[in-house]
Amino acid sequence: MKLDGKIAAITGAASGIGRALARRFHGEGAKALALADISEEALAEVAAEVGGLAIPCDVTKEVDIQNLIDRTEAELGPIDVFCSNAGVCNIGGEDAPDAEWQTNWQIHVMAHIYAARHLAPKMAERGGGYLVNTASAAGLLSHVNSATYSVTKHAAVGFAEWLAINYGGQGVKVSVLCPQAVRTAMTDGREQGVASLDGMMEAEDLAEHVIRAMGEESFLITPHGEVLDYIQGKTADYDRWIGGMQRLKQKYGNGI
Ligand SMILES: NC(=O)c1ccc[n+]([C@@H]2O[C@H](COP(=O)([O-])OP(=O)(O)OC[C@H]3O[C@@H](n4cnc5c(N)ncnc54)[C@H](O)[C@@H]3O)[C@@H](O)[C@H]2O)c1
């Protein structure tokens, strides 16, 4: 799918990857953009920059996602592309408080489910649409220092696979975005950490990968080429892969 003339909605649009996607979609000639985030002030700035409609939204709340979809369709028109992109990253293990586990689950998984619930059937009925769900390379591999992130991003990949299987035949395209480190607020101060082992990608360069992959309607978007090798290594020999990840953990400890 080309973005030219399309109506797109993006969550987590106030910063980082979401903001880069907003700028790039605008540059590609998108007809209208609905930009959603919990951070209202920063969101307003991005919306003003790209002429988008700012819709304050807490993606953990189904009512907010429904409002985002309803307002966008009422004020801009039928949504062609919906990017479920908002995210957080908390460092820690199984001892993270339940509330933190729940927030990660809501943001990384339920938000994607709410968007699909209120939009995928409509897209299917209209004969097409595109859901672009931001997961992470950690959803295919792991983040050695964040259990909440690793687990919920795996679930995000699982849900995107399920959507592609169930809606692909109805003309709804699905992509899952699985980058390694990207220079955003989320990775600020983590340049030397385990996450940026293969380098820190600029958000603008990542947006270029997304545009290309959307053009090809590829399910899996891995802007860092190494990720494909890593997942092949993982599936070829799980124990060897776990051993490699244990060595990585020893080297980087509990840092970021
Ligand atoms: N930066 C990376 O290295 C990296 C790598 C892989 C995947 N990702 C994923 O990319 C996505 C974007 O992250 P980023 O790197 O641009 O980080 P970022 O912190 O720059 O942006 C995340 C945005 O999500 C918003 N957000 C957080 N909770 C929200 C909520 N409940 N409701 C609405 N908005 C909310 C924040 O306000 C922020 O604007 C996330 O899903 C993240 O997990 C990032």
The ligand as an ORCA input file, in Angstrom:
! r2SCAN-3c Opt
* xyz 0 1
  N      13.124      2.865     20.610
  C      13.409      1.580     20.436
  O      14.582      1.170     20.490
  C      12.329      0.590     20.143
  C      12.702     -0.688     19.678
  C      11.720     -1.620     19.409
  C      10.384     -1.279     19.560
  N      10.046     -0.032     20.021
  C       8.625      0.256     20.186
  O       8.286      1.379     19.395
  C       7.131      2.032     19.957
  C       7.400      3.500     20.060
  O       8.445      3.713     21.008
  P       9.506      4.894     20.890
  O      10.837      4.291     20.852
  O       9.098      5.839     19.815
  O       9.346      5.522     22.344
  P       8.922      6.995     22.814
  O       8.988      6.931     24.280
  O       9.699      8.013     22.082
  O       7.402      7.085     22.331
  C       6.383      6.322     22.919
  C       5.115      7.147     22.910
  O       4.046      6.347     23.444
  C       3.269      7.194     24.270
  N       2.508      6.414     25.248
  C       2.979      5.690     26.302
  N       1.972      5.171     26.993
  C       0.823      5.555     26.372
  C      -0.555      5.342     26.610
  N      -0.983      4.616     27.663
  N      -1.461      5.858     25.761
  C      -1.051      6.622     24.701
  N       0.244      6.881     24.434
  C       1.159      6.355     25.256
  C       4.268      8.113     24.956
  O       3.650      9.280     25.488
  C       5.231      8.405     23.803
  O       4.853      9.555     23.078
  C       6.885      1.325     21.293
  O       5.849      0.383     21.152
  C       8.200      0.644     21.582
  O       8.067     -0.461     22.436
  C      10.989      0.913     20.302
*
